[in-house]
Amino acid sequence: MQKIDFELNDEFVELNQLLKLVGICDSGGAGKMLVAGGNVSVDGRNELRKTCKIRDGQVVSLNGVRIQVKAG
């Protein structure tokens, strides 16, 4: 499994934008499609809200990739 550490510069980042920022997809719209397809989990639970707020300490997983979000 590939592991990515993401440094959070604000209080939160929207899930679809996080996927774009770490290079999983090319745009926020493509990120929304990944989430809507049921391919993304947050802290081990399937997440279908495209603009779910991801905060410090949360873990996002999809397709063999694990993104650890940490405050910057």
Backbone torsions as a table, in degrees:
resi	resn	phi	psi	omega
1	MET	NA	131.4	177.5
2	GLN	-77.9	135.8	179.6
3	LYS	-116.2	132.8	-179.9
4	ILE	-126.0	130.9	172.5
5	ASP	-98.4	127.7	179.5
6	PHE	-114.3	124.5	179.2
7	GLU	-89.3	118.0	-177.8
8	LEU	-86.5	123.6	-178.4
9	ASN	-100.5	-9.2	178.9
10	ASP	-124.2	-172.3	179.2
11	GLU	-66.3	-34.6	-178.5
12	PHE	-156.3	168.4	171.0
13	VAL	-134.3	140.6	178.2
14	GLU	-70.5	143.8	-174.8
15	LEU	-54.8	-48.9	-178.8
16	ASN	-62.0	-35.4	178.7
17	GLN	-72.0	-36.1	177.1
18	LEU	-59.3	-44.6	-180.0
19	LEU	-60.9	-36.7	177.1
20	LYS	-70.6	-45.0	-175.7
21	LEU	-64.4	-31.3	178.8
22	VAL	-90.2	-0.8	175.0
23	GLY	88.1	13.7	177.3
24	ILE	-69.1	-35.2	178.5
25	CYS	-140.7	168.7	-174.2
26	ASP	-86.2	-18.2	-176.8
27	SER	-150.5	163.9	175.9
28	GLY	-62.4	-34.2	178.4
29	GLY	-64.3	-40.3	177.4
30	ALA	-66.8	-35.5	176.1
31	GLY	-62.9	-40.8	178.3
32	LYS	-61.6	-38.3	179.9
33	MET	-67.1	-38.8	177.3
34	LEU	-61.5	-45.1	-179.0
35	VAL	-65.9	-46.5	-178.5
36	ALA	-61.8	-28.1	-179.9
37	GLY	-77.5	-1.6	177.8
38	GLY	78.7	21.6	-175.5
39	ASN	-93.0	-3.6	-171.3
40	VAL	-118.0	137.9	173.9
41	SER	-124.5	148.1	177.6
42	VAL	-121.7	122.2	-177.9
43	ASP	52.3	39.2	175.6
44	GLY	83.7	-0.2	179.3
45	ARG	-115.4	138.0	178.3
46	ASN	-58.0	134.3	-177.9
47	GLU	-122.8	123.6	-179.6
48	LEU	-110.1	-4.2	178.0
49	ARG	-83.6	112.9	-174.3
50	LYS	-63.1	-33.7	-177.8
51	THR	-107.5	27.0	176.1
52	CYS	-52.8	136.2	-179.1
53	LYS	-82.3	118.3	179.4
54	ILE	-99.2	125.9	-174.7
55	ARG	-117.8	173.1	179.1
56	ASP	-49.7	131.6	175.9
57	GLY	93.0	-10.7	-178.8
58	GLN	-82.4	156.0	179.9
59	VAL	-122.5	127.4	178.6
60	VAL	-110.8	132.3	-178.6
61	SER	-129.4	142.9	172.6
62	LEU	-166.8	141.3	173.2
63	ASN	43.8	47.3	177.1
64	GLY	78.1	11.7	178.4
65	VAL	-116.8	134.9	179.1
66	ARG	-120.8	120.8	-178.6
67	ILE	-109.2	117.0	177.6
68	GLN	-97.4	121.1	-178.5
69	VAL	-97.0	127.1	-179.5
70	LYS	-132.5	143.1	177.5
71	ALA	-65.3	141.0	-177.0
72	GLY	-88.8	NA	NA
